[in-house]
Amino acid sequence: MADLSAIAQYDPPHFKQIFGAIVKGLCAELGGFESKVCVQEGMKEEETARNAFINADPMQMCQGIQFC
């Protein structure tokens, strides 16, 4: 998680690529028109996600996803 926090803080274009790949993968499950709308809406949250990673406590994040 610390890696993603560092990427979010110091390399926003790379974070956007990572976030985009995750959103596209999740939205691909919908298929067709819904998938396109899902990606468009999901990418609107990239800045919110980036700020969350920048301000997050790595220990709380790993405990939240139960992967420490």
C-alpha positions in Angstrom: 0.0 0.0 0.0 2.9 2.3 0.7 3.9 2.0 -3.0 0.5 3.1 -4.2 0.6 6.0 -1.8 4.0 7.1 -3.1 2.9 6.7 -6.7 -0.3 8.7 -5.9 1.8 11.5 -4.4 4.8 11.7 -6.7 3.6 10.3 -10.0 0.0 11.2 -10.7 0.0 10.1 -14.4 1.2 6.6 -13.4 -1.5 6.5 -10.7 -4.1 7.4 -13.3 -2.9 4.5 -15.5 -3.2 2.1 -12.6 -6.6 3.4 -11.5 -7.8 3.3 -15.1 -6.8 -0.3 -15.5 -8.6 -1.3 -12.3 -11.8 0.6 -13.3 -11.8 -0.9 -16.8 -11.3 -4.4 -15.4 -14.2 -4.0 -13.0 -16.5 -2.4 -15.5 -15.7 -5.0 -18.2 -17.9 -7.4 -16.3 -20.9 -5.4 -17.3 -20.3 -5.5 -21.0 -21.6 -3.2 -23.8 -23.0 0.2 -23.1 -23.1 -0.2 -19.3 -19.4 -0.9 -19.4 -18.6 2.4 -21.2 -20.8 4.4 -18.8 -19.2 2.6 -15.8 -15.7 3.5 -17.0 -16.7 7.2 -17.6 -18.2 7.5 -14.2 -15.4 5.6 -12.5 -12.7 7.7 -14.0 -14.4 10.8 -12.5 -13.3 9.5 -9.1 -9.6 9.2 -9.9 -8.7 12.4 -8.2 -10.7 11.4 -5.1 -9.0 8.0 -5.0 -5.5 9.6 -5.5 -6.1 12.0 -2.6 -7.3 9.2 -0.4 -4.1 7.2 -1.1 -2.0 10.3 -0.4 -3.7 10.9 3.0 -4.1 7.3 4.0 -2.3 5.6 6.9 -0.7 2.4 5.4 -1.3 0.4 8.5 -5.0 1.2 8.5 -5.3 0.4 4.8 -3.7 -3.0 5.2 -5.9 -3.8 8.2 -9.0 -2.6 6.3 -8.4 -5.1 3.4 -6.9 -7.7 5.9 -3.6 -7.9 4.0 -0.8 -7.0 6.4 
